[in-house]
């Protein structure tokens, strides 16, 4: 039971990170590889808000959410919008987002240095609960609650709001959406903002969970985020949630029963097994090519 709960908690962070990835890919058909840099930058900003700003984690999280959204707008404006008219816009955007990510990490190193940062001692209560014989910390409960709340809110927005209808229209056919009066540029900017805001919160939650923030923390989780959206189905928000939980559980049980050195082997082995059995992912739709 203890390992099951641990897997759910870490999987919820993976899912939140991956949903930000898949939101941009599913709606705009773009892969934003600056997303891991937003993840890392937001963790450092969250720690600074608590350490130097004297804010509580509850007050810091909304600020980090807004910070991530602003970064998303900057990424869209600098790395993707200038390239939208090019025939190779998909590949060019991929490369430009990598370049922008490198710049963000360099700015982080200039501002904070290469050392590991941690939240101040006592910044979060060390409260523990007994759940079916397993120990659950208040930090883990908050991580799961925040992750689920953001996922549910995003799902509601995409499926039930006018903005969500615009997003779905752009995902289906941007040209037709523009003809019908949808402001495609606005939808694109908002999608990047929401995606990066989710990645920002995921970065803070991850730093809270391990009480560590490092410059390379985004790169470490980037491959896992990509694995999650492939396992769940490219562009599927519920698939990203299921894929994140599956990856978290696979890692935890691999460490428990086989050894820590097998963690990534089992996790990415799961990716290959699912691709062999269901190439479109767990909840992905098989595309039909017309000739």
N, C-alpha and C positions, 0 to 999 in steps of 0.2 A: 504493500500500500504506500509506503514512504516513497519508493522509487516511481510509482505511478503518479503520485502527486508532483514530485520533482519534475518529471517529464512533461506534465501538463503546464507547469509554471514556465519552464524554459521554452516549451513549444509555443506558448502564447506570445512570447516576445518575438520568436522567429516568424510567427504568423503575422504579427503587426508590421514587422519590417517588410515581409514579403508582399503584404497587401498594398503597401506603398509602391513597391516595384510593379506589381501586376496591374494597379490602377492606371498608370501611365501606359503600360504596354497594351492592356485590353482596350482602352478607349482611343489612344492616339497611335498605337502600333509603333511606339518608340521605346527603346531600352535606355533608361537613364542611369548611367554608371557613375554619376556623381552622387547617387543616393547614399552609398556607404560613407562618403565624406560628410554628408549632412548628419548621419547617424553619430559619427565620432564628434563632430563639432558641437552638436547639441549636448552631448554628455559633458564636455568640458564647460560649456556655458552654464549648464545646470549646476555643476559643482561650484562654479564661481558665484552664481547667484546665492547659493546657500552659504558658502564659505565667507565671501567678502560682502555680499549684499545683505546678509543676515536674514534672508527669507527662509521660510519653511519649505519643505518639499512640495506641499500642497499649493503654495503660492508660486513656486518656481515652475511647476509643470505647465500651467497655462501660458506663462511667458515663453517657455521653450517651444510650446506648440506654435505660437505666433512667430517666433524666431525661425523655426523650420519652414513655416509658410512663406516668409519673406525670402528665405534662401531659395525655395522652390521657384518663386517668381523671377529671381535673379538668374537661376539656371535656365529657365525657359527663355528668358529674354536674351541671354548672352550665348547659350550653347545650342539652342534649337530653332528659335524663330528666324534668325538670319539665314538659316539653311533650308527653310521649308520649300523654297521654289526649286531646289536642285533635284536632278534626277536621282542622285545618290543620297538623298536627305537622310535615309535610315542609317546608312553606314557613317556618313559625315557627322550626324548628331551623336552617334556612339563614340566616335573619336573625340569630338569636341567636349563631350561630357567627361570623358576620362581626363582630358587636359584641365578642365575646370576643377575636377576633384583634386588633381595634383596641386593646383594653386591653393585650394582651401586647406589642404593638409599642410602646405608650406606656411600659410598664414597662422595656422594653429601652432606649428613648431616655433614660429617667431614670437607668438604671443605667450605661449605657456612653456616652451622648451620641450626637450625630449622625455622628461621624466613622467612617471606614472602619477596620476592624480587620484585622490580619494575624497569621498564625502567626509566632513568633520565627524569626529566621534560623537555619538549621541544625537545626530541629526534625524534619526528615525528610531522610534521605540523598539526595543528588543523584546516584543511581546510574542509569546508562543501559545499555540492551541493544540489540543489533542483531537485528532480526527481519525476515528477507527484504528486507534493504536499508533498513528503516525504523527510526527511533529510538523506543524505548519507555522511558519513565522508570519507576523503581520505584514512584513515586506512582501512576501509571496502572495498573500491575499490581495494586497493593494495592486500588485503587478497584474494579477489575473483579472481583477475587477476593472481596472483602467483599460486593459487590452480589450476585454469583452465589450465594455461600454463604447469604446471608439469603433470597434468592428460593427456593432449593432447600429450605431448612429450612421456610419458610412453606408451600410446596407439600406437603411431607411432612406437616406438622402438619394442614393442612386435609383431606387425603385419607386419612390413615392413623391418626390419633389419635382418642381419645374426644372431646376438645375440638373437633376438626375436624368430627366427626360431628354434634355439637351445633350448630356453626355452620351446617352445611349444612341441618340440620333447621329452624333459625330462618329461614334464607334462603328455604326452601320454604314454610313456613307457621308463623308465630310462635305462633298460637293452638293449632294441633295439637301443636306442640312442647311448649308449656306443659302441655297435657293429658297428654302422654306422660311428664311428669316432668322435662323440660329446664328448667333455671333460666335463663330468658330474660334476666333482668336481669344475671346474671353473664356470660352469653355476650356481651351487648351491651357491658358494661364491658371485658371482655378484648379484644374486637374493636377498640374504640377505643384501648386501650393498645398493642396490637401495631401498629396502623396508625400511631399517632404515633411509636412507637419506630423504625419503618422510616423515617418522614419525618425523624426526628432524625438518624439515621445518614446519610441522604442529604444533609442540610444540612452536616454536617461534611465529608463526602467532596467535596461541591461546593466548600466553602471551601478544602479542601486543594488541589483541582485548579486553582483560579484564585488561591489565596492571598489571598482577599479575602472579608470578611464585611460586609454592609451591611444597614441596617434594611429596605430594600425588596427584598432578594434573594428573599424568598418570593413576593412579588407578581409578580416577573419570571418566576418558573418556574411560577406557578399556572396560567396559561393553557396553558402547554405540557403540564402534567400533565393538565389536562382534555382537551386535544387527544389525548394519548396514550391515555386510557381510552376515548375515542370511537372512535379509529382501531382500537384493539385489540378493542373490544366492551365495552359497559358491563357491569361485574361479572365480567369474565373476567381471571383472574390471568395465564395464559399470553399472553392478548391484550395486557395491559399491558406485558409484557416485550417482545413483538414490536413493539408500537407505540412504545415508548421507543427501541429500537434504530433503528427506521425513521426516527423524528424526528431522532435524533442524526446519522445518516448523511446525511439530507437537508440539515440545517444545514451540516455540514462541507463537503459537496460544492458547496453553493450558494456558500459563501464562497470556495472554491477556484477555481471555474470561472466564476462570474458576478460576485460582489462581496458584501461584507459587508452592504450595504444591502438585498440581496435575501434574506438569510437567513430572516427571518420570513415573507416572501412565499412562498418555496418551501415552507417547513415547513407553514404553514397552508393553502397551496394543495393540498398532499398530502392534508390532512384533507378538503377539499371533494371532491377526486377520489374518494377512498375512499367517502365518503358517497353520492356519486352512483352509484357502481358497486355498493356493498354497504352499504346504509343501516344495517344492524345492526352494522357493524364487521367486522374480519377474522375474529375468532373468536366474535363474539356470536351468540346464537340469535334467530331471528326469532320474535316472540311472535304467538300466534294468539288473536284476540279472539272469544270465544263470545257469540252473541246469541240 
